[in-house]
Amino acid sequence: MRTFSQLTYRSNFSSANLSSADFCEANLSGADLSGANLSGANLNRANLSGAILSGAVLAGANLEGADLSGAVIGNRISRRITVSDSQSAV
């Protein structure tokens, strides 16, 4: 498993294969994750505020405690999303 906990904001991961990657507590604010494969990724407590997730594959991803405020999901900007049960979120 690849670990990415020391990332800076606004990283560009568009269309990247990040399946099963460990982003636990990573700062991904403003990151471009559009079209990325995040299946099975650990995004537990990750800062995804303002991130672009349009077209991202999130099947089996753990988003528990992740900050998705202002994130672009599809064609929408999230104002407030709380994911408490990652199994029901995918």
PDB file of N, CA, C and O in Angstrom:
ATOM      1  N   MET A   1       0.840  -1.179   0.000  1.00  0.00           N
ATOM      2  CA  MET A   1       0.000   0.000   0.000  1.00  0.00           C
ATOM      3  C   MET A   1       0.885   1.244   0.000  1.00  0.00           C
ATOM      4  O   MET A   1       1.821   1.357   0.792  1.00  0.00           O
ATOM      5  N   ARG A   2       0.575   2.167  -0.898  1.00  0.00           N
ATOM      6  CA  ARG A   2       1.309   3.427  -0.965  1.00  0.00           C
ATOM      7  C   ARG A   2       0.754   4.392   0.067  1.00  0.00           C
ATOM      8  O   ARG A   2      -0.464   4.516   0.198  1.00  0.00           O
ATOM      9  N   THR A   3       1.620   5.081   0.805  1.00  0.00           N
ATOM     10  CA  THR A   3       1.196   6.018   1.831  1.00  0.00           C
ATOM     11  C   THR A   3       1.504   7.441   1.388  1.00  0.00           C
ATOM     12  O   THR A   3       2.611   7.741   0.941  1.00  0.00           O
ATOM     13  N   PHE A   4       0.495   8.323   1.519  1.00  0.00           N
ATOM     14  CA  PHE A   4       0.625   9.699   1.066  1.00  0.00           C
ATOM     15  C   PHE A   4       0.194  10.676   2.152  1.00  0.00           C
ATOM     16  O   PHE A   4      -0.593  11.578   1.866  1.00  0.00           O
ATOM     17  N   SER A   5       0.664  10.541   3.358  1.00  0.00           N
ATOM     18  CA  SER A   5       0.175  11.386   4.442  1.00  0.00           C
ATOM     19  C   SER A   5       0.837  12.756   4.498  1.00  0.00           C
ATOM     20  O   SER A   5       0.313  13.648   5.165  1.00  0.00           O
ATOM     21  N   GLN A   6       1.959  12.959   3.830  1.00  0.00           N
ATOM     22  CA  GLN A   6       2.686  14.227   3.911  1.00  0.00           C
ATOM     23  C   GLN A   6       2.543  15.075   2.646  1.00  0.00           C
ATOM     24  O   GLN A   6       3.504  15.713   2.217  1.00  0.00           O
ATOM     25  N   LEU A   7       1.360  15.086   2.051  1.00  0.00           N
ATOM     26  CA  LEU A   7       1.155  15.831   0.812  1.00  0.00           C
ATOM     27  C   LEU A   7       0.814  17.285   1.090  1.00  0.00           C
ATOM     28  O   LEU A   7       0.260  17.616   2.138  1.00  0.00           O
ATOM     29  N   THR A   8       1.143  18.133   0.161  1.00  0.00           N
ATOM     30  CA  THR A   8       0.735  19.522   0.249  1.00  0.00           C
ATOM     31  C   THR A   8      -0.542  19.704  -0.547  1.00  0.00           C
ATOM     32  O   THR A   8      -0.909  18.853  -1.358  1.00  0.00           O
ATOM     33  N   TYR A   9      -1.205  20.803  -0.313  1.00  0.00           N
ATOM     34  CA  TYR A   9      -2.473  21.025  -0.990  1.00  0.00           C
ATOM     35  C   TYR A   9      -2.267  21.305  -2.480  1.00  0.00           C
ATOM     36  O   TYR A   9      -1.166  21.629  -2.927  1.00  0.00           O
ATOM     37  N   ARG A  10      -3.352  21.170  -3.226  1.00  0.00           N
ATOM     38  CA  ARG A  10      -3.405  21.401  -4.672  1.00  0.00           C
ATOM     39  C   ARG A  10      -2.571  20.419  -5.501  1.00  0.00           C
ATOM     40  O   ARG A  10      -2.108  20.765  -6.588  1.00  0.00           O
ATOM     41  N   SER A  11      -2.382  19.219  -5.004  1.00  0.00           N
ATOM     42  CA  SER A  11      -1.686  18.188  -5.786  1.00  0.00           C
ATOM     43  C   SER A  11      -2.532  17.797  -6.989  1.00  0.00           C
ATOM     44  O   SER A  11      -3.759  17.875  -6.941  1.00  0.00           O
ATOM     45  N   ASN A  12      -1.878  17.376  -8.068  1.00  0.00           N
ATOM     46  CA  ASN A  12      -2.599  16.967  -9.273  1.00  0.00           C
ATOM     47  C   ASN A  12      -2.493  15.452  -9.436  1.00  0.00           C
ATOM     48  O   ASN A  12      -1.436  14.919  -9.773  1.00  0.00           O
ATOM     49  N   PHE A  13      -3.620  14.769  -9.189  1.00  0.00           N
ATOM     50  CA  PHE A  13      -3.709  13.330  -9.346  1.00  0.00           C
ATOM     51  C   PHE A  13      -4.771  12.971 -10.374  1.00  0.00           C
ATOM     52  O   PHE A  13      -5.313  11.867 -10.326  1.00  0.00           O
ATOM     53  N   SER A  14      -5.083  13.865 -11.295  1.00  0.00           N
ATOM     54  CA  SER A  14      -6.145  13.603 -12.263  1.00  0.00           C
ATOM     55  C   SER A  14      -5.811  12.352 -13.084  1.00  0.00           C
ATOM     56  O   SER A  14      -4.705  12.197 -13.601  1.00  0.00           O
ATOM     57  N   SER A  15      -6.798  11.475 -13.182  1.00  0.00           N
ATOM     58  CA  SER A  15      -6.719  10.210 -13.938  1.00  0.00           C
ATOM     59  C   SER A  15      -5.660   9.235 -13.413  1.00  0.00           C
ATOM     60  O   SER A  15      -5.309   8.285 -14.113  1.00  0.00           O
ATOM     61  N   ALA A  16      -5.147   9.446 -12.207  1.00  0.00           N
ATOM     62  CA  ALA A  16      -4.121   8.558 -11.640  1.00  0.00           C
ATOM     63  C   ALA A  16      -4.744   7.277 -11.082  1.00  0.00           C
ATOM     64  O   ALA A  16      -5.895   7.277 -10.647  1.00  0.00           O
ATOM     65  N   ASN A  17      -3.982   6.196 -11.098  1.00  0.00           N
ATOM     66  CA  ASN A  17      -4.408   4.945 -10.478  1.00  0.00           C
ATOM     67  C   ASN A  17      -3.902   4.955  -9.039  1.00  0.00           C
ATOM     68  O   ASN A  17      -2.727   4.694  -8.781  1.00  0.00           O
ATOM     69  N   LEU A  18      -4.801   5.258  -8.107  1.00  0.00           N
ATOM     70  CA  LEU A  18      -4.467   5.350  -6.688  1.00  0.00           C
ATOM     71  C   LEU A  18      -5.237   4.306  -5.885  1.00  0.00           C
ATOM     72  O   LEU A  18      -5.496   4.498  -4.697  1.00  0.00           O
ATOM     73  N   SER A  19      -5.601   3.207  -6.530  1.00  0.00           N
ATOM     74  CA  SER A  19      -6.360   2.165  -5.847  1.00  0.00           C
ATOM     75  C   SER A  19      -5.559   1.629  -4.669  1.00  0.00           C
ATOM     76  O   SER A  19      -4.363   1.361  -4.781  1.00  0.00           O
ATOM     77  N   SER A  20      -6.233   1.479  -3.556  1.00  0.00           N
ATOM     78  CA  SER A  20      -5.672   0.972  -2.287  1.00  0.00           C
ATOM     79  C   SER A  20      -4.594   1.876  -1.687  1.00  0.00           C
ATOM     80  O   SER A  20      -3.860   1.441  -0.800  1.00  0.00           O
ATOM     81  N   ALA A  21      -4.482   3.117  -2.147  1.00  0.00           N
ATOM     82  CA  ALA A  21      -3.486   4.043  -1.584  1.00  0.00           C
ATOM     83  C   ALA A  21      -3.924   4.491  -0.189  1.00  0.00           C
ATOM     84  O   ALA A  21      -5.118   4.521   0.108  1.00  0.00           O
ATOM     85  N   ASP A  22      -2.971   4.835   0.655  1.00  0.00           N
ATOM     86  CA  ASP A  22      -3.251   5.285   2.016  1.00  0.00           C
ATOM     87  C   ASP A  22      -3.079   6.800   2.104  1.00  0.00           C
ATOM     88  O   ASP A  22      -1.960   7.311   2.131  1.00  0.00           O
ATOM     89  N   PHE A  23      -4.217   7.510   2.148  1.00  0.00           N
ATOM     90  CA  PHE A  23      -4.238   8.962   2.298  1.00  0.00           C
ATOM     91  C   PHE A  23      -4.746   9.352   3.681  1.00  0.00           C
ATOM     92  O   PHE A  23      -5.271  10.452   3.852  1.00  0.00           O
ATOM     93  N   CYS A  24      -4.601   8.476   4.665  1.00  0.00           N
ATOM     94  CA  CYS A  24      -5.089   8.737   6.013  1.00  0.00           C
ATOM     95  C   CYS A  24      -4.476  10.041   6.535  1.00  0.00           C
ATOM     96  O   CYS A  24      -3.255  10.179   6.603  1.00  0.00           O
ATOM     97  N   GLU A  25      -5.336  10.988   6.901  1.00  0.00           N
ATOM     98  CA  GLU A  25      -4.958  12.290   7.459  1.00  0.00           C
ATOM     99  C   GLU A  25      -4.136  13.154   6.495  1.00  0.00           C
ATOM    100  O   GLU A  25      -3.491  14.109   6.929  1.00  0.00           O
ATOM    101  N   ALA A  26      -4.149  12.835   5.201  1.00  0.00           N
ATOM    102  CA  ALA A  26      -3.398  13.628   4.215  1.00  0.00           C
ATOM    103  C   ALA A  26      -4.105  14.954   3.945  1.00  0.00           C
ATOM    104  O   ALA A  26      -5.330  15.041   4.027  1.00  0.00           O
ATOM    105  N   ASN A  27      -3.331  15.977   3.625  1.00  0.00           N
ATOM    106  CA  ASN A  27      -3.884  17.267   3.234  1.00  0.00           C
ATOM    107  C   ASN A  27      -4.009  17.297   1.715  1.00  0.00           C
ATOM    108  O   ASN A  27      -3.035  17.537   1.002  1.00  0.00           O
ATOM    109  N   LEU A  28      -5.213  17.051   1.238  1.00  0.00           N
ATOM    110  CA  LEU A  28      -5.494  17.047  -0.188  1.00  0.00           C
ATOM    111  C   LEU A  28      -6.419  18.213  -0.544  1.00  0.00           C
ATOM    112  O   LEU A  28      -7.139  18.149  -1.540  1.00  0.00           O
ATOM    113  N   SER A  29      -6.404  19.265   0.257  1.00  0.00           N
ATOM    114  CA  SER A  29      -7.271  20.403  -0.024  1.00  0.00           C
ATOM    115  C   SER A  29      -6.906  21.008  -1.372  1.00  0.00           C
ATOM    116  O   SER A  29      -5.739  21.279  -1.653  1.00  0.00           O
ATOM    117  N   GLY A  30      -7.918  21.212  -2.193  1.00  0.00           N
ATOM    118  CA  GLY A  30      -7.729  21.778  -3.518  1.00  0.00           C
ATOM    119  C   GLY A  30      -7.109  20.839  -4.530  1.00  0.00           C
ATOM    120  O   GLY A  30      -6.812  21.256  -5.650  1.00  0.00           O
ATOM    121  N   ALA A  31      -6.903  19.576  -4.166  1.00  0.00           N
ATOM    122  CA  ALA A  31      -6.269  18.615  -5.081  1.00  0.00           C
ATOM    123  C   ALA A  31      -7.192  18.280  -6.247  1.00  0.00           C
ATOM    124  O   ALA A  31      -8.414  18.266  -6.100  1.00  0.00           O
ATOM    125  N   ASP A  32      -6.598  18.012  -7.400  1.00  0.00           N
ATOM    126  CA  ASP A  32      -7.358  17.565  -8.570  1.00  0.00           C
ATOM    127  C   ASP A  32      -7.290  16.044  -8.627  1.00  0.00           C
ATOM    128  O   ASP A  32      -6.269  15.466  -8.999  1.00  0.00           O
ATOM    129  N   LEU A  33      -8.397  15.408  -8.250  1.00  0.00           N
ATOM    130  CA  LEU A  33      -8.518  13.949  -8.271  1.00  0.00           C
ATOM    131  C   LEU A  33      -9.539  13.517  -9.321  1.00  0.00           C
ATOM    132  O   LEU A  33     -10.073  12.410  -9.255  1.00  0.00           O
ATOM    133  N   SER A  34      -9.806  14.390 -10.282  1.00  0.00           N
ATOM    134  CA  SER A  34     -10.812  14.084 -11.299  1.00  0.00           C
ATOM    135  C   SER A  34     -10.392  12.863 -12.112  1.00  0.00           C
ATOM    136  O   SER A  34      -9.266  12.779 -12.603  1.00  0.00           O
ATOM    137  N   GLY A  35     -11.318  11.926 -12.242  1.00  0.00           N
ATOM    138  CA  GLY A  35     -11.068  10.717 -13.013  1.00  0.00           C
ATOM    139  C   GLY A  35     -10.092   9.744 -12.378  1.00  0.00           C
ATOM    140  O   GLY A  35      -9.732   8.745 -13.000  1.00  0.00           O
ATOM    141  N   ALA A  36      -9.655  10.012 -11.153  1.00  0.00           N
ATOM    142  CA  ALA A  36      -8.696   9.120 -10.485  1.00  0.00           C
ATOM    143  C   ALA A  36      -9.381   7.846 -10.004  1.00  0.00           C
ATOM    144  O   ALA A  36     -10.558   7.865  -9.646  1.00  0.00           O
ATOM    145  N   ASN A  37      -8.649   6.753  -9.998  1.00  0.00           N
ATOM    146  CA  ASN A  37      -9.140   5.497  -9.451  1.00  0.00           C
ATOM    147  C   ASN A  37      -8.723   5.442  -7.987  1.00  0.00           C
ATOM    148  O   ASN A  37      -7.560   5.184  -7.673  1.00  0.00           O
ATOM    149  N   LEU A  38      -9.682   5.687  -7.091  1.00  0.00           N
ATOM    150  CA  LEU A  38      -9.438   5.667  -5.650  1.00  0.00           C
ATOM    151  C   LEU A  38     -10.128   4.471  -4.996  1.00  0.00           C
ATOM    152  O   LEU A  38     -10.392   4.487  -3.794  1.00  0.00           O
ATOM    153  N   SER A  39     -10.420   3.435  -5.785  1.00  0.00           N
ATOM    154  CA  SER A  39     -11.112   2.273  -5.232  1.00  0.00           C
ATOM    155  C   SER A  39     -10.261   1.633  -4.140  1.00  0.00           C
ATOM    156  O   SER A  39      -9.075   1.365  -4.332  1.00  0.00           O
ATOM    157  N   GLY A  40     -10.885   1.394  -2.999  1.00  0.00           N
ATOM    158  CA  GLY A  40     -10.199   0.786  -1.864  1.00  0.00           C
ATOM    159  C   GLY A  40      -9.208   1.696  -1.170  1.00  0.00           C
ATOM    160  O   GLY A  40      -8.482   1.242  -0.285  1.00  0.00           O
ATOM    161  N   ALA A  41      -9.152   2.967  -1.542  1.00  0.00           N
ATOM    162  CA  ALA A  41      -8.198   3.893  -0.917  1.00  0.00           C
ATOM    163  C   ALA A  41      -8.639   4.255   0.499  1.00  0.00           C
ATOM    164  O   ALA A  41      -9.833   4.284   0.799  1.00  0.00           O
ATOM    165  N   ASN A  42      -7.672   4.530   1.357  1.00  0.00           N
ATOM    166  CA  ASN A  42      -7.952   4.962   2.720  1.00  0.00           C
ATOM    167  C   ASN A  42      -7.851   6.485   2.769  1.00  0.00           C
ATOM    168  O   ASN A  42      -6.752   7.039   2.744  1.00  0.00           O
ATOM    169  N   LEU A  43      -8.999   7.157   2.840  1.00  0.00           N
ATOM    170  CA  LEU A  43      -9.064   8.617   2.931  1.00  0.00           C
ATOM    171  C   LEU A  43      -9.589   9.028   4.299  1.00  0.00           C
ATOM    172  O   LEU A  43     -10.166  10.104   4.459  1.00  0.00           O
ATOM    173  N   ASN A  44      -9.383   8.164   5.279  1.00  0.00           N
ATOM    174  CA  ASN A  44      -9.838   8.397   6.642  1.00  0.00           C
ATOM    175  C   ASN A  44      -9.228   9.689   7.186  1.00  0.00           C
ATOM    176  O   ASN A  44      -8.006   9.836   7.232  1.00  0.00           O
ATOM    177  N   ARG A  45     -10.089  10.623   7.598  1.00  0.00           N
ATOM    178  CA  ARG A  45      -9.694  11.911   8.186  1.00  0.00           C
ATOM    179  C   ARG A  45      -8.834  12.764   7.244  1.00  0.00           C
ATOM    180  O   ARG A  45      -8.111  13.647   7.704  1.00  0.00           O
ATOM    181  N   ALA A  46      -8.905  12.509   5.938  1.00  0.00           N
ATOM    182  CA  ALA A  46      -8.152  13.316   4.966  1.00  0.00           C
ATOM    183  C   ALA A  46      -8.844  14.661   4.768  1.00  0.00           C
ATOM    184  O   ALA A  46     -10.069  14.753   4.848  1.00  0.00           O
ATOM    185  N   ASN A  47      -8.065  15.689   4.512  1.00  0.00           N
ATOM    186  CA  ASN A  47      -8.604  17.005   4.208  1.00  0.00           C
ATOM    187  C   ASN A  47      -8.789  17.100   2.696  1.00  0.00           C
ATOM    188  O   ASN A  47      -7.825  17.294   1.955  1.00  0.00           O
ATOM    189  N   LEU A  48     -10.037  16.962   2.248  1.00  0.00           N
ATOM    190  CA  LEU A  48     -10.376  17.027   0.829  1.00  0.00           C
ATOM    191  C   LEU A  48     -11.168  18.298   0.525  1.00  0.00           C
ATOM    192  O   LEU A  48     -11.862  18.369  -0.489  1.00  0.00           O
ATOM    193  N   SER A  49     -11.068  19.288   1.388  1.00  0.00           N
ATOM    194  CA  SER A  49     -11.826  20.519   1.176  1.00  0.00           C
ATOM    195  C   SER A  49     -11.381  21.179  -0.122  1.00  0.00           C
ATOM    196  O   SER A  49     -10.190  21.377  -0.362  1.00  0.00           O
ATOM    197  N   GLY A  50     -12.360  21.514  -0.948  1.00  0.00           N
ATOM    198  CA  GLY A  50     -12.082  22.150  -2.223  1.00  0.00           C
ATOM    199  C   GLY A  50     -11.479  21.243  -3.274  1.00  0.00           C
ATOM    200  O   GLY A  50     -11.102  21.713  -4.348  1.00  0.00           O
ATOM    201  N   ALA A  51     -11.376  19.947  -2.991  1.00  0.00           N
ATOM    202  CA  ALA A  51     -10.806  18.996  -3.958  1.00  0.00           C
ATOM    203  C   ALA A  51     -11.783  18.761  -5.111  1.00  0.00           C
ATOM    204  O   ALA A  51     -12.993  18.923  -4.954  1.00  0.00           O
ATOM    205  N   ILE A  52     -11.247  18.380  -6.259  1.00  0.00           N
ATOM    206  CA  ILE A  52     -12.065  18.065  -7.427  1.00  0.00           C
ATOM    207  C   ILE A  52     -12.112  16.541  -7.567  1.00  0.00           C
ATOM    208  O   ILE A  52     -11.101  15.900  -7.856  1.00  0.00           O
ATOM    209  N   LEU A  53     -13.301  15.977  -7.358  1.00  0.00           N
ATOM    210  CA  LEU A  53     -13.487  14.522  -7.398  1.00  0.00           C
ATOM    211  C   LEU A  53     -14.387  14.088  -8.544  1.00  0.00           C
ATOM    212  O   LEU A  53     -14.870  12.955  -8.545  1.00  0.00           O
ATOM    213  N   SER A  54     -14.623  14.951  -9.511  1.00  0.00           N
ATOM    214  CA  SER A  54     -15.494  14.624 -10.642  1.00  0.00           C
ATOM    215  C   SER A  54     -14.968  13.398 -11.387  1.00  0.00           C
ATOM    216  O   SER A  54     -13.815  13.369 -11.819  1.00  0.00           O
ATOM    217  N   GLY A  55     -15.821  12.394 -11.531  1.00  0.00           N
ATOM    218  CA  GLY A  55     -15.450  11.192 -12.272  1.00  0.00           C
ATOM    219  C   GLY A  55     -14.515  10.254 -11.540  1.00  0.00           C
ATOM    220  O   GLY A  55     -14.074   9.260 -12.117  1.00  0.00           O
ATOM    221  N   ALA A  56     -14.200  10.538 -10.291  1.00  0.00           N
ATOM    222  CA  ALA A  56     -13.318   9.657  -9.514  1.00  0.00           C
ATOM    223  C   ALA A  56     -14.055   8.374  -9.138  1.00  0.00           C
ATOM    224  O   ALA A  56     -15.254   8.400  -8.859  1.00  0.00           O
ATOM    225  N   VAL A  57     -13.340   7.261  -9.133  1.00  0.00           N
ATOM    226  CA  VAL A  57     -13.899   5.973  -8.722  1.00  0.00           C
ATOM    227  C   VAL A  57     -13.609   5.817  -7.238  1.00  0.00           C
ATOM    228  O   VAL A  57     -12.450   5.757  -6.828  1.00  0.00           O
ATOM    229  N   LEU A  58     -14.674   5.752  -6.427  1.00  0.00           N
ATOM    230  CA  LEU A  58     -14.534   5.688  -4.972  1.00  0.00           C
ATOM    231  C   LEU A  58     -15.069   4.390  -4.381  1.00  0.00           C
ATOM    232  O   LEU A  58     -15.296   4.315  -3.173  1.00  0.00           O
ATOM    233  N   ALA A  59     -15.275   3.366  -5.207  1.00  0.00           N
ATOM    234  CA  ALA A  59     -15.816   2.093  -4.730  1.00  0.00           C
ATOM    235  C   ALA A  59     -14.905   1.497  -3.665  1.00  0.00           C
ATOM    236  O   ALA A  59     -13.719   1.270  -3.908  1.00  0.00           O
ATOM    237  N   GLY A  60     -15.459   1.247  -2.495  1.00  0.00           N
ATOM    238  CA  GLY A  60     -14.696   0.641  -1.409  1.00  0.00           C
ATOM    239  C   GLY A  60     -13.740   1.581  -0.704  1.00  0.00           C
ATOM    240  O   GLY A  60     -12.979   1.142   0.160  1.00  0.00           O
ATOM    241  N   ALA A  61     -13.754   2.864  -1.046  1.00  0.00           N
ATOM    242  CA  ALA A  61     -12.866   3.825  -0.382  1.00  0.00           C
ATOM    243  C   ALA A  61     -13.384   4.155   1.013  1.00  0.00           C
ATOM    244  O   ALA A  61     -14.594   4.204   1.232  1.00  0.00           O
ATOM    245  N   ASN A  62     -12.478   4.380   1.953  1.00  0.00           N
ATOM    246  CA  ASN A  62     -12.838   4.755   3.314  1.00  0.00           C
ATOM    247  C   ASN A  62     -12.759   6.273   3.426  1.00  0.00           C
ATOM    248  O   ASN A  62     -11.669   6.845   3.402  1.00  0.00           O
ATOM    249  N   LEU A  63     -13.919   6.927   3.548  1.00  0.00           N
ATOM    250  CA  LEU A  63     -13.989   8.387   3.668  1.00  0.00           C
ATOM    251  C   LEU A  63     -14.413   8.817   5.068  1.00  0.00           C
ATOM    252  O   LEU A  63     -14.815   9.963   5.269  1.00  0.00           O
ATOM    253  N   GLU A  64     -14.326   7.915   6.027  1.00  0.00           N
ATOM    254  CA  GLU A  64     -14.771   8.233   7.375  1.00  0.00           C
ATOM    255  C   GLU A  64     -13.971   9.399   7.948  1.00  0.00           C
ATOM    256  O   GLU A  64     -12.741   9.369   7.988  1.00  0.00           O
ATOM    257  N   GLY A  65     -14.689  10.419   8.386  1.00  0.00           N
ATOM    258  CA  GLY A  65     -14.058  11.577   9.006  1.00  0.00           C
ATOM    259  C   GLY A  65     -13.377  12.525   8.030  1.00  0.00           C
ATOM    260  O   GLY A  65     -12.740  13.488   8.454  1.00  0.00           O
ATOM    261  N   ALA A  66     -13.500  12.271   6.725  1.00  0.00           N
ATOM    262  CA  ALA A  66     -12.866  13.135   5.724  1.00  0.00           C
ATOM    263  C   ALA A  66     -13.599  14.473   5.636  1.00  0.00           C
ATOM    264  O   ALA A  66     -14.823  14.523   5.762  1.00  0.00           O
ATOM    265  N   ASP A  67     -12.857  15.544   5.422  1.00  0.00           N
ATOM    266  CA  ASP A  67     -13.432  16.879   5.232  1.00  0.00           C
ATOM    267  C   ASP A  67     -13.647  17.095   3.743  1.00  0.00           C
ATOM    268  O   ASP A  67     -12.687  17.266   2.991  1.00  0.00           O
ATOM    269  N   LEU A  68     -14.908  17.087   3.315  1.00  0.00           N
ATOM    270  CA  LEU A  68     -15.261  17.261   1.910  1.00  0.00           C
ATOM    271  C   LEU A  68     -15.925  18.611   1.664  1.00  0.00           C
ATOM    272  O   LEU A  68     -16.579  18.796   0.637  1.00  0.00           O
ATOM    273  N   SER A  69     -15.767  19.554   2.587  1.00  0.00           N
ATOM    274  CA  SER A  69     -16.408  20.857   2.413  1.00  0.00           C
ATOM    275  C   SER A  69     -15.843  21.576   1.196  1.00  0.00           C
ATOM    276  O   SER A  69     -14.628  21.701   1.038  1.00  0.00           O
ATOM    277  N   GLY A  70     -16.742  22.044   0.344  1.00  0.00           N
ATOM    278  CA  GLY A  70     -16.345  22.751  -0.868  1.00  0.00           C
ATOM    279  C   GLY A  70     -15.784  21.865  -1.962  1.00  0.00           C
ATOM    280  O   GLY A  70     -15.347  22.370  -2.996  1.00  0.00           O
ATOM    281  N   ALA A  71     -15.786  20.559  -1.759  1.00  0.00           N
ATOM    282  CA  ALA A  71     -15.274  19.635  -2.773  1.00  0.00           C
ATOM    283  C   ALA A  71     -16.236  19.572  -3.955  1.00  0.00           C
ATOM    284  O   ALA A  71     -17.450  19.665  -3.774  1.00  0.00           O
ATOM    285  N   VAL A  72     -15.702  19.416  -5.154  1.00  0.00           N
ATOM    286  CA  VAL A  72     -16.515  19.277  -6.354  1.00  0.00           C
ATOM    287  C   VAL A  72     -16.698  17.785  -6.607  1.00  0.00           C
ATOM    288  O   VAL A  72     -15.746  17.066  -6.909  1.00  0.00           O
ATOM    289  N   ILE A  73     -17.943  17.340  -6.477  1.00  0.00           N
ATOM    290  CA  ILE A  73     -18.267  15.925  -6.663  1.00  0.00           C
ATOM    291  C   ILE A  73     -19.261  15.875  -7.813  1.00  0.00           C
ATOM    292  O   ILE A  73     -20.401  16.317  -7.665  1.00  0.00           O
ATOM    293  N   GLY A  74     -18.849  15.347  -8.945  1.00  0.00           N
ATOM    294  CA  GLY A  74     -19.685  15.419 -10.142  1.00  0.00           C
ATOM    295  C   GLY A  74     -19.686  16.861 -10.605  1.00  0.00           C
ATOM    296  O   GLY A  74     -18.628  17.463 -10.789  1.00  0.00           O
ATOM    297  N   ASN A  75     -20.872  17.414 -10.793  1.00  0.00           N
ATOM    298  CA  ASN A  75     -20.982  18.813 -11.194  1.00  0.00           C
ATOM    299  C   ASN A  75     -21.440  19.681 -10.030  1.00  0.00           C
ATOM    300  O   ASN A  75     -21.912  20.799 -10.235  1.00  0.00           O
ATOM    301  N   ARG A  76     -21.303  19.173  -8.817  1.00  0.00           N
ATOM    302  CA  ARG A  76     -21.792  19.894  -7.648  1.00  0.00           C
ATOM    303  C   ARG A  76     -20.659  20.221  -6.694  1.00  0.00           C
ATOM    304  O   ARG A  76     -19.650  19.517  -6.649  1.00  0.00           O
ATOM    305  N   ILE A  77     -20.826  21.271  -5.946  1.00  0.00           N
ATOM    306  CA  ILE A  77     -19.875  21.636  -4.901  1.00  0.00           C
ATOM    307  C   ILE A  77     -20.518  21.272  -3.570  1.00  0.00           C
ATOM    308  O   ILE A  77     -21.629  21.717  -3.280  1.00  0.00           O
ATOM    309  N   SER A  78     -19.834  20.465  -2.754  1.00  0.00           N
ATOM    310  CA  SER A  78     -20.418  20.059  -1.480  1.00  0.00           C
ATOM    311  C   SER A  78     -20.270  21.183  -0.471  1.00  0.00           C
ATOM    312  O   SER A  78     -19.210  21.795  -0.349  1.00  0.00           O
ATOM    313  N   ARG A  79     -21.324  21.436   0.231  1.00  0.00           N
ATOM    314  CA  ARG A  79     -21.266  22.436   1.293  1.00  0.00           C
ATOM    315  C   ARG A  79     -20.955  21.761   2.621  1.00  0.00           C
ATOM    316  O   ARG A  79     -20.199  22.282   3.442  1.00  0.00           O
ATOM    317  N   ARG A  80     -21.547  20.604   2.812  1.00  0.00           N
ATOM    318  CA  ARG A  80     -21.313  19.878   4.060  1.00  0.00           C
ATOM    319  C   ARG A  80     -21.652  18.417   3.834  1.00  0.00           C
ATOM    320  O   ARG A  80     -22.802  18.078   3.558  1.00  0.00           O
ATOM    321  N   ILE A  81     -20.670  17.562   3.949  1.00  0.00           N
ATOM    322  CA  ILE A  81     -20.894  16.128   3.783  1.00  0.00           C
ATOM    323  C   ILE A  81     -20.255  15.433   4.973  1.00  0.00           C
ATOM    324  O   ILE A  81     -19.097  15.682   5.306  1.00  0.00           O
ATOM    325  N   THR A  82     -21.010  14.574   5.598  1.00  0.00           N
ATOM    326  CA  THR A  82     -20.479  13.772   6.685  1.00  0.00           C
ATOM    327  C   THR A  82     -20.613  12.316   6.300  1.00  0.00           C
ATOM    328  O   THR A  82     -21.711  11.852   5.994  1.00  0.00           O
ATOM    329  N   VAL A  83     -19.520  11.600   6.312  1.00  0.00           N
ATOM    330  CA  VAL A  83     -19.546  10.191   5.982  1.00  0.00           C
ATOM    331  C   VAL A  83     -19.179   9.432   7.245  1.00  0.00           C
ATOM    332  O   VAL A  83     -18.022   9.419   7.665  1.00  0.00           O
ATOM    333  N   SER A  84     -20.184   8.798   7.845  1.00  0.00           N
ATOM    334  CA  SER A  84     -19.910   8.062   9.077  1.00  0.00           C
ATOM    335  C   SER A  84     -19.782   6.569   8.839  1.00  0.00           C
ATOM    336  O   SER A  84     -19.144   5.866   9.622  1.00  0.00           O
ATOM    337  N   ASP A  85     -20.381   6.083   7.768  1.00  0.00           N
ATOM    338  CA  ASP A  85     -20.321   4.672   7.446  1.00  0.00           C
ATOM    339  C   ASP A  85     -19.831   4.535   6.015  1.00  0.00           C
ATOM    340  O   ASP A  85     -20.609   4.684   5.073  1.00  0.00           O
ATOM    341  N   SER A  86     -18.542   4.252   5.846  1.00  0.00           N
ATOM    342  CA  SER A  86     -17.957   4.250   4.505  1.00  0.00           C
ATOM    343  C   SER A  86     -18.591   3.213   3.594  1.00  0.00           C
ATOM    344  O   SER A  86     -18.586   3.393   2.376  1.00  0.00           O
ATOM    345  N   GLN A  87     -19.135   2.134   4.141  1.00  0.00           N
ATOM    346  CA  GLN A  87     -19.757   1.113   3.305  1.00  0.00           C
ATOM    347  C   GLN A  87     -21.025   1.642   2.638  1.00  0.00           C
ATOM    348  O   GLN A  87     -21.327   1.263   1.506  1.00  0.00           O
ATOM    349  N   SER A  88     -21.771   2.511   3.322  1.00  0.00           N
ATOM    350  CA  SER A  88     -22.996   3.025   2.717  1.00  0.00           C
ATOM    351  C   SER A  88     -22.718   4.196   1.789  1.00  0.00           C
ATOM    352  O   SER A  88     -23.602   4.614   1.041  1.00  0.00           O
ATOM    353  N   ALA A  89     -21.498   4.733   1.826  1.00  0.00           N
ATOM    354  CA  ALA A  89     -21.170   5.896   1.013  1.00  0.00           C
ATOM    355  C   ALA A  89     -20.769   5.516  -0.404  1.00  0.00           C
ATOM    356  O   ALA A  89     -20.738   6.375  -1.285  1.00  0.00           O
ATOM    357  N   VAL A  90     -20.464   4.254  -0.638  1.00  0.00           N
ATOM    358  CA  VAL A  90     -19.977   3.858  -1.967  1.00  0.00           C
ATOM    359  C   VAL A  90     -21.014   3.037  -2.688  1.00  0.00           C
ATOM    360  O   VAL A  90     -20.787   2.613  -3.821  1.00  0.00           O
TER     361      VAL A  90
END
